Amino acid sequence: MEISERLWEESMRSIDARFARAERDIDELYSRQCEIEKLSIQIGEMLKHHEKTQEKHGKRLDNLESRPVKYFDKFISGIIGALTGSLTAALISLILK
């Protein structure tokens, strides 16, 4: 009887130790899971902020790229107007001579 009680106690200590390790591991996994959830939320917020910033930069870039085209169009319009005016003046001067 004494041997079986001793074996029983050793078995229970072994089971209790494994159970304690398992509980500790579960607690550690739970805390890591909570940290991962927080990190995923933070990454989501960072992505939203990054998308907004990228959108703003895209709009600014479009404005900067279209600005020289506007100036070039004005320049060409001015040249066409000047040529038209010169040709008209030349034709009128030829007609009046």
ABEGO torsion letter per residue (X at the ends): XAAAAAAAAAAAAAAAAAAAAAAAAAAAAAAAAAAAAAAAAAAAAAAAAAAAAAAAAAAAAAAAAAAAAAAAAAAAAAAAAAAAAAAAAAAAAAAAX
